[in-house]
Amino acid sequence: MKECIRCKKLIQDNTIRDYCDVCYEVYDKFFDKIREYLKNHPMATAFEVSEYTGVSHKTIKHFVKEGRLLEVEAESVNIHCKRCNTLILSKYHEYCPNCERNLFKDLDGLKGHFMNSEKAKMHHKKFSLEKINGKKFSINKSSKY
């Protein structure tokens, strides 16, 4: 018998995995998160993958060790956050994860502020299909006016 490397539960010696069934299912879900992120952001760094998926750097390195992920040399990924100037090691993002969350929070707050103001209420109308003289018209939502 050997131990699961995550929970220390005893598992069969002849199994090819180092995890019990429960831990392997969790571990596999981590890999699915990483795979999905890498589909949209190929060549992302381990730091970036960890920050945006919530999967620990240690787990990512373990996937590399197992051969499930490949490390590839990437040039020019030393990019700084446009807001706080911290190193973000990503060519896909302009802001670090912390600044990105704060910016989205600030934008949501501004959106709520403008939607609740009196001028916004006067000018904001929801349009759908209307019948005028027996004809149907729709509002072009991409129009500036």
C-alpha positions, 0 to 999 in steps of 0.5 A: 500500500502507498499513500495519496500524496494529497490526503495521505489516504492509503491506496493500492501499490499497483495503481499508476496514480499517486492520488486516491480517486477523490483527490484525483478527481479534484486534481483533474478539475484543476487541469481542466481549468488550466487547459481552458485558460491556455486555450484562450491564452496560449504561451501564458506563464505559470504565474499568470495561469495560477493568478487567473485560475486559482490553481496553485503554482505548486500544482502547475509545476507538478503537471509539468513534472508529470508531462501534462504541461510543457514549459516553453521559453517565452520571450518578452513576457516581462510586462509591467502593470499599467496601473501599479507598475508591478511585473505581471509576466504576461503578454495577454493582460495590461493590468495585474490581477489585483488592479484588474479586479479593482478596475472592474469594481470601479467601473461597476460603481460608475455604471451604477452611479450614472444609471441612478442619476436623474439625467440618465433616467431621462435619457435611458429607455429600453426599446424593443420592436414597436409597431408604427402604422402597421410596420415594425421597427427596431432600434439600432443599439449600436447607434450613437443616438 
